[in-house]
């Protein structure tokens, strides 16, 4: 590859605040020049890490994936991501890139080279040139969706998330994929999307779906969506948003449904839910997400609802670290001391809260009300 040319073009695009650029990537493995499109968040910074999304069939899928990624990251449904799309429509390259032997189901010689091009050239280039997170997703359609499965058969899967849109499966793939996932220890998100035509005429997909649904493994997050009203062409526009919604669920703020069905019904301390959520985000995405106010308020409400005073204290300590200049930490700590019967400590703590910045629903008037009530009740 000629990195000087690539970097120069990307530099020009960033200078113009462009978000998408297309470049010719010279592949040593393929001995070809390949068209690749890139999307970088407009506010890309070296201070953050970005999941990497590889899009096959970029001529059809790239714009759709970029649009969904921008929408979900804007509204906190997922972290901002770097997206690379490989164009394969010219001269039916996709059929060569992703061909497989009809008897063995194994990739052809050209497909093996394409496999190495992605795993040994394109992805390493992006990882060394940009601040990527460990989390990687691959999106494919039809024959390219089948091709993505071959990365499951590496000693360790190159990708964390697979989005397979109406895949044309190679022989035995419907049994090989479940067998490989059974043996895998890495957390994998596998999203299978089918259309009305495929679900009626394909014999392998039902077998694959049944096998994956039956797997009881904590590290496999399997999702299946059949769009019965979609045909084999239109289905590509149906499922990508849903796939992002499922894969990045834990990255989203705690929803009212999540609060009711998971936090309030759990026998674990309320604060543990928040800890586990953010620990999993860090484990999967490789960076520590700032705890959002929405999630803090959900844990606060749950702590009060379940009278879990120790979770309230833990939440107060967290807020002192995450929002150190605001009232949050000391106000919650004041309530904690109130609930355990320590009015003097509660009074002093609310006075500290009064001297700090207001945030969200917390105001100085609320802290003052607490202070006045404690003084009236205990004669301080």
C-alpha positions in Angstrom: 0.0 0.0 0.0 1.1 3.6 -0.4 0.3 5.2 2.9 1.6 8.6 1.9 -1.1 9.0 -0.7 -3.8 7.8 1.7 -2.8 10.0 4.6 -2.5 13.0 2.3 -6.0 12.6 1.0 -7.4 12.0 4.5 -5.6 15.1 5.7 -7.2 17.2 3.0 -10.6 15.7 3.9 -10.2 16.4 7.6 -9.0 19.9 6.8 -12.3 20.5 4.9 -14.2 18.9 7.8 -15.4 16.1 5.5 -16.7 13.0 7.2 -16.5 10.5 4.3 -13.7 10.0 1.8 -12.9 7.3 -0.8 -9.4 6.1 -1.5 -7.6 3.5 -3.6 -5.8 1.0 -1.3 -2.9 -0.9 -2.9 -3.1 -4.4 -1.6 0.1 -6.5 -1.5 -1.9 -9.6 -0.7 -4.4 -9.2 -3.5 -1.9 -7.6 -5.9 -4.8 -5.2 -6.7 -5.8 -1.7 -6.1 -9.1 -1.6 -4.2 -11.6 1.1 -3.7 -12.3 1.7 0.1 -14.5 4.4 1.6 -13.8 5.7 5.1 -16.0 7.5 7.6 -14.6 9.3 10.6 -16.6 11.3 13.1 -16.4 15.0 12.4 -15.0 15.7 15.9 -12.5 12.8 15.7 -9.8 13.2 18.4 -6.8 11.1 19.5 -8.1 11.5 23.1 -10.9 9.0 22.4 -11.1 5.4 21.2 -13.5 4.4 18.4 -15.0 1.0 17.5 -14.2 -0.1 14.0 -16.9 -1.2 11.6 -15.9 -3.0 8.4 -18.6 -2.9 5.7 -18.5 -5.4 2.8 -20.6 -4.6 -0.3 -19.9 -1.0 0.4 -21.6 0.1 -2.8 -24.9 -0.9 -1.3 -24.4 -0.8 2.4 -21.8 1.8 3.3 -24.0 4.9 3.2 -26.7 3.1 5.2 -24.3 2.0 7.9 -22.8 5.4 8.2 -26.3 7.1 8.4 -27.3 4.7 11.2 -24.0 5.0 13.1 -24.3 8.8 13.0 -27.9 8.7 14.2 -27.3 6.3 17.0 -24.2 8.0 18.3 -25.9 11.4 18.2 -28.7 10.1 20.4 -26.4 8.0 22.6 -27.4 4.6 21.2 -23.8 3.7 20.5 -20.3 5.2 20.7 -18.9 7.1 17.7 -17.2 4.7 15.3 -14.8 4.6 12.4 -16.2 2.9 9.4 -14.4 1.4 6.4 -16.3 0.1 3.4 -14.8 -2.1 0.7 -16.4 -1.6 -2.7 -17.0 -4.9 -4.6 -19.6 -4.2 -7.3 -17.2 -3.3 -10.1 -16.7 -6.3 -12.4 -18.6 -8.5 -9.9 -15.6 -8.5 -7.6 -17.8 -9.6 -4.7 -18.2 -13.0 -6.3 -14.5 -13.5 -6.6 -13.7 -12.0 -3.2 -16.1 -14.2 -1.3 -16.3 -17.3 -3.5 -16.4 -20.7 -1.8 -16.0 -24.3 -3.0 -19.4 -25.8 -3.6 -18.4 -29.2 -2.2 -16.3 -28.3 0.9 -17.8 -24.9 1.7 -14.2 -23.5 2.1 -13.1 -20.2 0.6 -11.6 -20.1 -2.8 -8.0 -19.2 -3.4 -9.0 -15.6 -4.2 -11.2 -15.4 -1.2 -8.4 -16.5 1.1 -6.3 -13.6 -0.2 -9.3 -11.3 0.3 -9.5 -12.7 3.9 -5.9 -11.8 4.5 -6.3 -8.3 2.8 -8.9 -7.4 5.4 -7.2 -9.0 8.5 -3.6 -8.3 7.7 -3.6 -5.1 5.7 -6.7 -2.9 5.9 -7.5 -3.4 9.6 -3.9 -3.1 10.9 -3.5 0.1 8.8 -6.5 1.6 10.5 -5.5 0.4 14.0 -2.0 1.9 13.6 -3.1 5.2 12.0 -6.2 5.9 14.2 -7.2 5.5 17.8 -9.5 2.4 17.4 -11.1 0.6 20.3 -10.8 -3.2 20.5 -14.5 -3.7 19.5 -14.9 -4.5 15.8 -18.0 -5.2 13.7 -18.4 -6.6 10.2 -21.5 -6.1 8.1 -22.2 -8.2 5.0 -25.0 -9.0 2.6 -25.8 -12.2 0.6 -22.5 -13.9 -0.3 -20.4 -11.3 1.6 -22.4 -12.1 4.8 -21.4 -15.7 4.4 -17.8 -14.7 3.9 -17.7 -12.8 7.2 -18.3 -16.1 9.0 -14.8 -17.3 8.1 -13.4 -14.9 10.7 -15.1 -17.0 13.4 -12.7 -19.9 12.5 -9.5 -18.0 13.4 -8.0 -19.1 16.8 -9.6 -15.9 18.2 -12.4 -14.2 16.2 -11.2 -11.0 14.6 -14.6 -9.4 15.1 -16.8 -9.0 18.2 -20.0 -8.4 16.2 -21.3 -10.0 13.0 -24.3 -8.6 11.0 -25.3 -11.1 8.4 -28.0 -9.8 6.0 -29.8 -12.5 4.1 -26.6 -14.6 3.8 -26.0 -17.1 1.0 -24.5 -19.8 3.2 -21.7 -22.1 2.0 -22.2 -25.8 2.5 -22.2 -26.9 6.1 -22.0 -23.3 7.4 -25.3 -23.8 9.3 -23.6 -26.4 11.5 -20.0 -25.0 11.5 -21.0 -21.6 12.8 -22.8 -22.9 15.9 -20.0 -25.5 16.6 -17.4 -22.7 16.5 -19.4 -20.4 18.7 -19.9 -23.2 21.2 -16.2 -23.5 21.6 -15.5 -19.8 21.7 -14.8 -17.9 24.9 -14.8 -14.4 23.5 -18.1 -12.4 23.7 -19.7 -12.4 20.3 -22.7 -10.5 19.0 -24.3 -12.4 16.0 -27.2 -10.8 14.2 -28.9 -12.8 11.5 -31.3 -10.8 9.3 -33.5 -12.5 6.6 -36.2 -11.5 4.1 -39.4 -13.0 3.0 -37.9 -14.6 -0.1 -35.0 -16.2 1.7 -37.0 -17.5 4.6 -39.3 -19.4 2.2 -36.6 -20.8 -0.1 -33.5 -21.4 2.0 -33.1 -24.7 3.9 -29.9 -23.7 5.7 -31.0 -20.6 7.5 -33.7 -22.3 9.7 -31.1 -24.9 10.8 -28.7 -22.1 11.7 -31.3 -20.1 13.5 -32.5 -23.1 15.5 -29.0 -24.1 16.5 -28.0 -20.5 17.6 -31.3 -20.0 19.5 -30.7 -23.2 21.4 -27.2 -22.2 22.5 -27.1 -21.3 26.2 -23.9 -19.4 26.4 -23.4 -16.2 28.4 -20.8 -14.9 25.9 -23.1 -15.3 22.8 -25.5 -12.5 22.1 -27.7 -13.8 19.3 -30.4 -11.9 17.5 -32.6 -13.0 14.6 -34.9 -10.7 12.6 -37.1 -11.9 9.7 -38.7 -9.2 7.6 -41.3 -11.2 5.8 -42.6 -8.2 3.8 -39.1 -7.4 2.5 -37.6 -9.0 -0.6 -34.0 -10.0 -1.1 -33.0 -6.4 -2.3 -35.0 -4.2 0.1 -34.0 -6.2 3.3 -30.6 -4.4 3.3 -32.3 -1.2 4.4 -34.5 -2.8 7.0 -32.2 -4.4 9.6 -29.1 -2.4 10.1 -30.7 0.1 12.6 -32.1 -2.8 14.5 -28.8 -4.6 14.6 -27.1 -1.4 16.0 -29.9 -1.1 18.5 -29.3 -4.7 19.8 -25.5 -4.7 19.7 -25.1 -1.4 21.5 -28.0 -1.8 24.0 -25.7 -1.7 27.0 -24.2 1.6 25.7 -27.5 3.3 25.8 -28.9 5.1 28.8 -31.0 3.0 31.2 -34.5 2.9 29.8 -37.7 2.9 31.9 -38.3 -0.7 30.8 -34.8 -1.7 31.9 -35.3 0.1 35.2 -38.6 -1.8 35.9 -37.7 -5.2 34.6 -34.0 -5.5 35.6 -33.1 -3.0 38.4 -36.2 -3.2 40.5 -36.6 -7.0 40.1 -33.0 -7.8 40.9 -32.0 -9.2 44.2 -28.5 -7.7 43.9 -27.7 -4.2 45.3 -28.9 -1.5 43.0 -25.5 0.0 42.5 -24.1 -3.3 41.3 -26.3 -3.0 38.2 -24.5 0.3 37.3 -21.1 -1.2 38.0 -21.7 -4.3 35.9 -23.1 -2.2 33.0 -20.1 0.1 32.8 -17.5 -2.6 33.5 -19.0 -4.5 30.5 -18.8 -1.4 28.3 -15.2 -1.0 29.2 -14.4 -4.7 28.6 -16.1 -4.7 25.2 -15.2 -1.3 23.8 -11.9 -0.7 25.5 -12.6 2.6 27.2 -14.4 3.8 30.3 -17.6 5.7 29.5 -18.5 8.6 31.7 -21.5 7.7 33.8 -24.5 9.5 32.3 -26.9 11.6 34.5 -29.8 9.5 33.2 -28.1 6.4 34.6 -27.2 8.1 37.9 -30.9 9.1 38.4 -32.1 5.6 37.6 -29.8 4.2 40.3 -30.8 6.9 42.7 -34.5 6.2 42.1 -33.9 2.5 42.5 -31.9 2.9 45.7 -34.7 5.0 47.2 -37.5 2.7 45.9 -35.8 -0.5 47.3 -34.5 1.3 50.5 -31.0 0.3 49.5 -29.0 2.8 51.6 -25.6 1.3 50.8 -26.2 1.7 47.1 -27.0 5.4 47.8 -23.6 5.8 49.5 -21.8 4.1 46.7 -23.6 6.3 44.2 -22.6 9.4 46.2 -18.9 8.4 46.1 -19.2 7.8 42.3 -20.7 11.2 41.7 -17.9 12.9 43.6 -15.5 11.4 41.1 -17.6 11.8 38.0 -19.1 15.2 38.7 -16.8 16.7 41.3 -17.8 20.4 41.0 -21.5 19.7 41.4 -23.9 19.0 44.2 -24.7 15.4 43.2 -22.2 13.5 45.4 -22.7 15.5 48.6 -26.5 15.7 48.2 -26.8 11.9 47.8 -24.4 11.4 50.7 -26.5 13.8 52.9 -29.6 11.6 52.1 -27.6 8.6 53.0 -26.7 10.0 56.5 -30.4 11.0 56.9 -31.5 7.4 56.3 -29.0 5.8 58.6 -29.9 8.2 61.4 -26.9 10.5 61.4 -28.5 14.0 61.4 -25.3 16.0 62.3 -23.4 14.4 59.4 -26.3 14.9 57.1 -26.5 18.6 58.0 -22.8 19.2 57.4 -23.0 17.3 54.1 -26.0 19.2 52.8 -24.2 22.4 53.7 -21.3 21.2 51.5 -23.8 20.5 48.7 -25.3 24.0 49.0 -21.9 25.5 48.2 -21.5 23.6 45.0 -22.9 23.9 41.4 -26.5 23.0 40.7 -27.0 20.2 38.2 -30.0 18.6 36.6 -32.9 18.5 39.1 -30.7 19.4 42.1 -30.8 23.1 43.1 -29.4 25.1 46.0 -33.0 25.6 47.2 -33.4 21.8 47.7 -30.2 21.6 49.7 -31.4 24.6 51.8 -34.7 22.9 52.4 -32.9 19.9 53.8 -30.7 22.1 56.0 -33.6 24.0 57.4 -35.6 20.8 58.0 -32.7 19.2 59.9 -32.2 22.3 62.0 -35.9 22.5 62.8 -36.2 18.8 63.7 -33.1 18.5 65.8 -32.6 22.1 67.0 -29.2 22.6 65.5 
